[in-house]
Amino acid sequence: MQINTVCGTGSVGRITTDLIHALETEGGEGLAAFGRRKAPADVHAYKFGTSLDMGIHVLHTFFRGEHGFASRKQTGRLIKKIEEYDPDIIHLHNIHGFYLDTEQLFAYLKKAGRPVVWTLHDCWSFTGHCAHFDYIGCMKWKSCCEDCPQYKSVYPYALFKDNSKENYRRKKEAFTGVAHLTIVTPSRWLSRFVKESYLKEYPVRVIPNGISLDKFRPVDKGLKSRLGMEKKFILLGVAGMWEERKGYAYFEELADRLDDSYQIILIGLSRQKLRRLHPGIYGVMRTNSMEELAEYYSMADAYVNPTLEDTFPTTNLEALACGTPVITFATGGSVESVDDDTGKIVPRGDTEKLIEAVKELRGEPSRRAACLKKAAGYNKEDRFREYLILYRELLEEKDA
């Protein structure tokens, strides 16, 4: 059973459904249990959350500063389904997202004795509030979160009360002490932090995110010509939501300081951002079409990722798979998919070095072959096979 906030949408939602399809290919079966939105028709799924409950959970978070400690009725429904479905493995993904009572779920897991895999896609599991702390360099979580400097400003947005100290205590008590739990992280960077947190009692595996190499591959359907950018050196940026932490301001700086032989394209902009877009930037709204994204990646001369906070950005992999080198800040796990042959790593937040890297890359030979070779190591089928191997190992340990 795969448990996640959503099913089939967003990067983590797609991972849950892809894992089920991988299981089915190997002769097994899986069920995706989720709390929000809808599931695709081609996956066995069970929705246990409701829109009303999500709203109540949001209010609980905003006003009491407690996230992940509501939705008791819905969590009870999930536990009943687990008992009914009787899975060999319970695989947790994002257990935050206004849909689960984490204390109730983990109390059940401690009694159930089933093998549990928990893939951490961010840092929420071992902090008193935030999903990411790297942006401000806060390391309070190593001992005890309190006086949170971000409780109002970052997800899960506790607008009226800083409850980070009590949240930290409750999460630590709930999340430790599960007999058969294995943690998976998509990056070595995140695994190091897990080993410094109260989750250090658990074994940790690193299984990077994978991508569909049949979808993300070099394509040329004349996009550059249709946009009238044939003579431009294209710098591409992609994000689900452009904000300060994603490095939006650095693209404005690049647009101000690079000459008009360069063209910046940003994908994933909101209508509000589009209305206020820098005149030197070409903006595109968010798209869920992998084919369309592959066209933009393939057209670009460089993929620029000036992220200030990231676990292991899949967009880097998508760009590489389309033969496009990556320029990234030395942030979190973003550097783990980039080397000297496939791009450039720039000191975090250093605008001068970023501009220098762009200009250097323009004057160097093509890195397409190296990018494609690097991307081949992130074929999602290979990554999912690592999960299936882990499942088998856990079942063998249980039966031993």
C-alpha angles and dihedrals in degrees: 000000000000114000121196142141093256136012126228097351130089122019097288094041089054091049091057094052093042090054090054091051089049090053091050091051088056092050097262132108139226143190125214112215113193142166109212143042122354136308126233116257095241097065133072101243142166124200113203100167130082134209091240092053091048090054091051091048090051091053090046089055097043098047104030100030090232116129121181094019101095135063094076096158092049092047089051088054090052093050090050089052091050090054091047095046093042098203123199090219131026111207116194122197122166106358091177122076106100097285112088142059097221095191091055093046095048093046086058093046091054090055098038096063093208120143110262129200116194117191111198112209093176140001102271094107094069104033132079093237125342134076090213132026103165093094092069097026094238114168100172089117089075089074111005133328117233138141088030111208091203106041093113099035108047137047127313085036110209095193101181108029139034103219096158097123095055092040090054092052094048095045092048091051093046100043099045126074101042106145101214107028127135122187122215124195127187093222140039087230093063093042090058091055092047089055089054094049134075087271090070091106090075129079112251127211125189112220111166121219114264133213137210105262090190088061101035106053136117110292132169117193096154097269094143090054093045090054092047092238100120094126096042130100100231122219112190131198126184129187139153088227125010112222139139094280091055090057100250092151091059091060089054088051091050090049090053096048107034120080124246094268085081125071125197118206121188122193123197100043123155121231089254092053091047091055091054098037120145108256090236093058127080109214132207126185121237116291131193091196110112089192092057092046091050089056092054094044091049093048094050122093091207136009109221118203110178092171117162095195127026141140101206114327113219090200089073089058093046091053093048091050089057090052095256121135119232130229111194140167114248091258129146113302094340091098094055095081096044129075138163091279096050104039145309134293115214128196108266112271096001105137094181093054090045092056090044091053092051092052093044092051091051091058096047131087121271116285095193097115092049091048093052091048091050093048091053088071090063098056103147093224090061092047093049089049087061088057092050090051089051091050091053092048092052092049091049090051090050093050095043 
